[in-house]
């Protein structure tokens, strides 16, 4: 009898069947949290903007030719392979940088220039204010300096910037100058024939800021007010 009990104790125990876990009615198992399409889209756009911001800094510091995509990726905090998911090469990155920086400003000015209840002089005043605040007052001025410096050595850059920015800006200035001249707001039609005259002080302001700002700071708003006096042949109210 004792021997039988000893043999029984040496037999391996059979594994017990696991019982079903009872869930409270009305409750469902928690699903794994997944990012929504909107969240992924926002994240991708934020990464793209970080790359563009880093590219502006690198291009401005080293010029177009010497700028390295490795440096852009490192500054943006992404892998170089990630950068290529957004931009095919350095030229594509530069073109996207220009469009990203300038297109919103051009679109804003188109709406101002086309508004029937805004006079051409008011539109020009708005244009000058936007330039002072959104170009000279931001890192966008670095992009304009880059175009001026690199354009002669890289004609493709100059051609792209002319096509995407300058041609639209000149067409807008010519239309505003034509309206101003026909309404008697401009002293002559010189700005209609040469719309570059309208934007000339803006380029002077960019060059001056880069070369002489620490030596002899320029009163940009005063310069632009004086320029409107030249165009209209009339002293501005409140001018010294």
Residue, then its C-alpha position, 0 to 999 in steps of 0.5 A: x500500500x505504501x509502495x503504491x502511494x510512493x509510486x503515485x507521488x512520483x507521477x508527474x502532475x497533469x497541467x490544469x486547464x486555465x480558466x476563462x477570465x471573466x470580464x465585467x459586462x459592458x467592458x471591452x479589452x483596451x486597444x493599443x493607442x495608434x497615432x491618428x492621421x492628423x497627428x502623423x500629418x502634423x508631425x511630418x509638417x513639423x519635421x519639414x519646417x524644422x528641416x527648412x529652418x535648419x537649411x536657411x541657417x546652413x545656407x546663410x552661413x556657408x553659401x549654396x555650394x559649401x552647404x552640406x545636407x549632413x549639416x542641415x540634417x544634424x541641425x534639424x535633429x533628423x537622420x540624413x535619410x529622413x531629409x531625403x524623404x522630403x527633398x530630392x536633393x540640395x537644389x530641391x531643398x533650396x527651392x522649397x525654402x524660397x517658396x516656404x519663406x516668400x509665397x505667404x507674403x506674396x499671397x498676402x500682398x496680392x490680396x491687398x493689391x486687388x482689394x477695391x477699397x484700398x488705394x494704391x498708396x495704401x497698398x504700397x504702405x502696407x507692402x513696405x510695412x510687411x517687408x520691414x516686419x516680415x523680411x528685415x525683421x526676420x531670418x527671411x533677410x538671410x535668404x535675400x542676401x543669399x540670393x544676392x551673393x550666390x545668384x551671379x555664381x549659380x544662374x539657376x538660383x537667380x532664374x528660379x528666384x526671378x521666376x518665383x518671386x521677382x517677376x510676380x513682385x514686379x508685376x504687382x508693383x507695375x499695376x499699383x504704379x499704373x493705378x497711382x499714376x492714373x489717379x494722380x497719386x504719383x508725380x510721374x509714370x516713371x514707376x510704371x515704366x520701371x517698377x524696379x524703382x518702387x522696390x529699390x529702397x528695399x534692396x538697399x535696406x537689405x544690403x545696408x543691414x548686412x554690411x553697415x548695421x553695426x556701424x551706421x544703423x539705417x532707419x528703414x521706416x524713415x527711408x521708405x516714407x522718404x521714398x514715397x515722398x519721392x514717388x508722390x512728390x509730396x511730403x508725408x504727414x508727420x515727416x521731420 
